[in-house]
Structure formats: C-alpha cells, structure tokens
Amino acid sequence: MNNGVNNTNSNLYNNQNMVGSQVNYNNQATNTSSPVISTPINNKDVQEVKFIKQKSKIAPFLFFIILILIAYIGYSYLTNKNLIENLTYNCTPISSASEEKKLDINSTLVKSLYEKVETNIREDVAQPEWNDTMKMYLAYRQITDDKKYESNCNLFNQSSMDPYTCSGNFIPLAFKQEELELQWKKLYGEHTPFTFANIKLDYDCIGGYQYIPERKEYVQGYCSSEKATSLRANKNLVEAISNGNTIILKEEVKYIGIEGIEVPNYLKSGYYYYNFRLDMNYNYVLVSRTYQPKY
C-alpha cells in the first residue's frame, strides 16, 4: 500500500521537473530571438496627411467649376438683358402683323405727329444735323406756354451758353426740369436715355434755356445776335403709311436760295421719312429720321 503511494508521488515529481524544464527551455528560446521595435502611430497625423492630399486634388476642380459658373452667369445676364431690351422695344398694344395701308394726311393723328417734327428754315440752318441737340430742342418745343413762368437770373452761368446772357433788367422765363423730361419720354419713349442739358441750337439764337441743377429749373437767356437768312424751304407732307404698330411720314423738302443766294451743301432737298412706333403707353414715339434724294 505504501509502495503504491510512493510511486504516485514519484511520478508527479518527475512530471513537474519535465514541465519546469520545458518552461525554462521556451524562456531561453524566447530570450535568444531578435528584439522587435514598435513605433507608435498618431492617427491624427495620418488623417491630416490624407486630408491635405484630397484637398490638393479637389482645389483645381473646384476652381474650374467656379470659372464655368461665372461664365454661365455672365452669359445668362447678357442674354436676358438683350431679350428684355428687345421685348421692351417691340411690345405694343396692337398687333404688328397688320397689312400696310395709307392714312389720310389731313387726319388729326397724322397732323399731330408731323407738327412734332416739322422744322422751319431758320431751325434747319441753325441745326442742320439731326443729333442730340436737335432732339433736345424738339422735346423743348412740346412744352406749352402755360408751363412757363417769370423768374430770375440767380445762378445763371453767363459764360457757359454764349451768346446768351441773363443779367440786368432782363426778366427770364423758366420751367421745371420735369416738364422737359416728360416731353422727352412722350416724344422718344420711356426707355430712351435722357440727360439734362442746355437747350440751344448750334448756329443761331434759337432755344436759349440754360439748365440750372441747383434750382431744378430751365432758365431763359437773352441773345441779341439773331442771324437773317436768304433761304426758303418748301415742305409738304406727301404720304403717311401705317403698318402694324408703326406710322411712317414722308416729307418732301425743297430748299431755295433768294436773290441769287446758293443753297449750302448741308441743306439737302429730297424726301425725309419720320418713323413712329406705338409704345405700351399708347404714345407714337419717334424712332428715326432718314433721308432719300428725290433725283
């Protein structure tokens, strides 16, 4: 009985020695292997590197997209602006597809339109070119006498509108600046550019109203050097044609010299055409004036 117990203890002792030997061997084997060096990795640095690389790739693409958007916006703006201008010009309360027909030149409509543009020989000599100066003068001519009133020469610039002056006992007439602007819009259309300027034909004392912005008024000047003319003009309205929203007046003009005086080259006899268009305010506005020789 004791022998069996002793044998068992002996076996346990031997097994423990074997396990211990194996453990020692493994420890030695582990201690003799090459050392492993581990470098800690910062995740934040890795993310920043990736972000910089992605940003460097995306930036040129975004810049290209921005250029395309800017170009598209500019193109759309110009296209829409031109479209609006064309619609504003062409819009009319009546159809523009009507057939051409002749109007009675003695009708009130035709007469009223012709009175707005008909000029006399003195006006033609004083301003032979149909320019902004003449257009401003024609707008002034539409202002009726009841819109003018006696005023004074305060702030009148004596040197800016030679030979017109305003001083001494001279009592000038005046009118409000909005009166001229209103007549301009009625004659040339709501959207025709308008600038306040003096009213004076270039080569004679005709017109003679100075714009004084501080007073918001036009004030009359005095001129004593009116020129005489030895010319005569025969003018006749010979035709008025309506086509949709337009009316064209045809004027025949013949310039004649008196007492052997020759007609200067800048006065051209022939046909003049005045083109009017009906705008959205039901006003026939003057669009153009063209010339055609008779012979």
C-alpha positions in Angstrom: 0.0 0.0 0.0 2.7 2.5 0.9 4.7 1.4 -2.2 1.8 2.5 -4.5 1.6 5.9 -2.8 5.3 6.4 -3.1 5.2 5.5 -6.8 2.5 8.1 -7.5 4.4 10.8 -5.7 7.5 9.9 -7.6 5.7 10.2 -11.0 4.2 13.6 -10.0 7.7 14.8 -9.1 9.1 13.7 -12.4 6.3 15.4 -14.4 6.8 18.6 -12.6 10.5 18.5 -13.4 9.8 17.9 -17.1 7.3 20.8 -17.2 9.8 23.1 -15.5 12.5 22.1 -17.9 10.2 22.8 -20.9 9.3 26.2 -19.5 12.9 27.1 -19.0 13.7 26.0 -22.5 10.9 28.1 -24.0 12.0 31.1 -22.0 15.6 30.7 -23.2 14.4 30.3 -26.8 12.3 33.5 -26.4 15.2 35.4 -24.9 17.5 34.5 -27.7 15.2 35.8 -30.5 15.8 39.2 -32.2 14.2 42.2 -30.4 11.1 43.9 -32.2 11.0 47.7 -32.2 7.5 49.2 -32.3 6.9 52.9 -33.3 3.7 54.5 -32.0 1.4 55.8 -34.9 -0.5 59.1 -34.4 -3.9 58.7 -36.1 -4.4 62.4 -36.2 -1.3 62.9 -38.3 -2.4 60.2 -40.8 -5.8 61.9 -41.1 -4.2 65.3 -41.8 -2.0 63.9 -44.5 -4.9 62.2 -46.2 -7.0 65.5 -45.9 -4.1 67.6 -47.5 -3.8 65.1 -50.4 -7.5 65.1 -51.0 -7.7 68.9 -50.8 -4.8 69.3 -53.3 -6.7 67.2 -55.8 -10.1 68.8 -55.3 -8.9 72.5 -55.3 -8.2 72.7 -59.1 -11.5 71.0 -59.9 -13.5 73.5 -57.7 -11.7 76.4 -59.3 -12.6 75.1 -62.8 -16.3 74.7 -61.7 -16.3 78.3 -60.3 -14.9 79.7 -63.6 -17.7 77.8 -65.5 -20.3 79.2 -63.2 -19.0 82.8 -63.5 -19.0 82.4 -67.3 -22.5 81.0 -67.3 -23.9 83.8 -65.1 -22.3 86.4 -67.3 -23.7 84.9 -70.4 -27.2 84.5 -68.9 -27.1 88.1 -67.7 -26.3 89.5 -71.2 -28.7 87.2 -72.9 -31.6 88.2 -70.6 -30.7 91.8 -70.8 -30.8 91.7 -74.7 -34.1 89.8 -74.5 -35.7 92.3 -72.2 -34.5 95.3 -74.3 -35.9 93.6 -77.5 -39.2 92.9 -75.8 -39.4 96.4 -74.4 -38.8 97.8 -77.8 -41.1 95.5 -79.8 -44.0 95.3 -77.3 -47.1 97.1 -78.5 -50.8 97.2 -77.6 -51.8 96.3 -81.1 -50.7 93.5 -83.5 -47.6 94.2 -85.6 -48.7 91.8 -88.3 -51.3 94.1 -89.9 -51.1 94.9 -93.6 -49.6 98.2 -94.8 -52.2 100.9 -95.5 -52.2 104.6 -96.3 -53.5 107.1 -93.8 -55.3 110.4 -94.5 -52.6 113.1 -94.3 -55.2 115.5 -93.0 -56.3 113.3 -90.1 -55.7 114.7 -86.6 -53.3 111.8 -85.8 -51.1 112.4 -88.8 -51.1 116.2 -88.3 -50.3 115.9 -84.6 -47.3 113.7 -85.4 -46.0 115.9 -88.2 -46.2 119.0 -86.0 -43.8 117.4 -83.6 -41.0 117.1 -86.2 -41.6 119.7 -88.8 -39.0 122.5 -88.7 -38.7 125.9 -90.4 -35.8 127.2 -92.5 -34.2 129.1 -89.5 -34.2 125.9 -87.5 -32.7 123.9 -90.4 -29.9 126.4 -90.9 -29.2 126.7 -87.1 -29.0 122.9 -86.7 -28.7 121.0 -90.0 -27.6 117.8 -88.3 -30.2 115.6 -86.7 -28.4 114.9 -83.5 -29.0 115.0 -79.7 -29.0 118.9 -79.8 -31.9 118.9 -82.2 -33.7 116.1 -80.3 -33.5 118.1 -77.1 -34.8 121.1 -78.9 -37.7 119.3 -80.4 -38.6 117.9 -76.9 -38.5 121.5 -75.6 -40.9 122.7 -78.4 -43.6 120.4 -76.9 -43.7 122.4 -73.7 -46.7 124.7 -73.8 -46.6 128.4 -72.7 -48.7 127.7 -69.6 -45.9 125.7 -68.2 -43.5 128.7 -68.3 -43.4 131.4 -65.7 -41.4 134.6 -65.0 -38.3 134.0 -62.9 -34.9 135.5 -62.2 -31.2 135.1 -63.2 -29.9 133.5 -60.0 -27.1 131.0 -60.6 -27.3 131.6 -64.4 -23.8 130.9 -65.8 -23.0 133.8 -68.1 -20.1 132.1 -69.8 -21.4 128.6 -70.4 -24.0 129.4 -73.1 -22.5 132.1 -75.3 -24.0 134.4 -76.7 -26.9 134.0 -74.2 -26.8 136.1 -71.0 -29.1 136.7 -68.1 -28.5 139.9 -66.2 -29.6 143.5 -65.6 -33.3 144.2 -66.1 -33.9 141.1 -68.1 -36.7 139.0 -66.6 -36.4 135.5 -67.9 -39.0 132.8 -68.3 -38.4 129.4 -66.7 -39.9 126.0 -66.4 -39.4 122.9 -64.2 -36.9 120.3 -65.3 -39.5 117.5 -65.0 -41.5 119.2 -67.8 -38.7 118.7 -70.3 -38.2 115.1 -69.1 -41.9 114.3 -69.5 -42.0 115.7 -73.1 -38.8 113.8 -73.9 -40.4 110.5 -72.8 -43.6 111.3 -74.7 -41.7 112.1 -77.9 -38.9 109.4 -77.8 -40.2 106.7 -75.4 -40.0 105.9 -71.7 -36.7 104.0 -72.0 -34.8 106.3 -74.3 -31.7 107.7 -72.4 -32.2 111.3 -71.2 -29.7 113.8 -69.9 -30.4 117.3 -68.6 -28.5 119.7 -70.9 -28.8 123.3 -72.1 -31.3 123.9 -74.9 -29.6 125.8 -77.7 -29.1 125.2 -81.4 -25.5 125.5 -82.5 -25.6 128.2 -85.2 -28.2 130.7 -84.2 -30.1 132.2 -81.2 -32.8 129.6 -81.1 -33.8 127.8 -77.9 -31.7 129.6 -75.2 -32.7 127.8 -72.0 -29.9 127.0 -69.5 -30.3 124.1 -67.1 -29.6 125.1 -63.5 -29.5 121.8 -61.4 -29.4 123.7 -58.1 -32.8 125.2 -58.9 -34.1 122.1 -60.8 -35.2 124.6 -63.5 -34.5 125.7 -67.0 -34.0 129.5 -67.2 -34.2 131.6 -70.3 -31.2 133.5 -71.6 -31.1 136.7 -73.7 -29.5 136.8 -77.2 -29.3 139.9 -79.4 -27.4 138.4 -82.4 -30.1 136.6 -84.3 -29.0 135.8 -87.9 -31.0 136.6 -91.0 -31.3 134.1 -93.8 -31.7 134.4 -97.5 -33.1 130.9 -98.0 -36.5 129.5 -98.2 -37.8 125.9 -97.6 -40.9 124.4 -99.2 -42.1 121.5 -97.2 -45.0 119.2 -97.8 -46.3 116.1 -96.1 -47.0 113.8 -99.1 -47.7 110.4 -97.5 -48.5 108.6 -94.3 -48.3 104.8 -94.1 -49.4 102.6 -91.3 -48.0 99.1 -90.8 -49.0 97.3 -87.6 -47.6 99.4 -84.8 -45.6 101.9 -86.9 -46.5 105.0 -88.8 -44.1 106.5 -91.4 -44.5 110.1 -92.5 -43.0 111.1 -95.9 -42.0 114.7 -96.2 -40.9 116.4 -99.4 -38.5 119.3 -99.0 -37.1 121.8 -101.5 -34.6 124.4 -100.4 -34.5 127.6 -102.4 -32.0 130.5 -102.5 -33.3 134.1 -102.6 -31.8 136.9 -104.7 -29.1 134.6 -106.2 -28.0 133.1 -102.9 -26.9 129.5 -103.4 -28.2 126.7 -101.1 -25.4 125.4 -98.9 -24.5 121.7 -99.3 -25.6 120.8 -95.8 -29.2 121.6 -96.7 -30.4 118.7 -98.8 -33.6 118.7 -100.8 -35.4 115.5 -101.2 -37.6 113.1 -99.1 -37.4 112.8 -95.3 -39.0 109.9 -93.6 -40.1 110.0 -89.9 -40.6 106.6 -88.3 -43.0 106.5 -85.3 -43.8 103.4 -83.2 -46.7 102.9 -80.8 -45.3 102.1 -77.3 -47.0 100.5 -74.3 -48.4 103.9 -73.1 -50.2 104.3 -76.4 -47.9 107.1 -77.5 -46.4 107.2 -81.0 -42.8 107.8 -80.3 -40.2 109.0 -82.8 -37.8 106.2 -83.7 -35.7 107.6 -86.6 -35.4 110.2 -89.3 -33.9 109.2 -92.7 -33.2 111.0 -95.9 -33.6 109.9 -99.6 -32.7 112.1 -102.6 -35.5 112.9 -104.9 -33.5 112.7 -108.1 
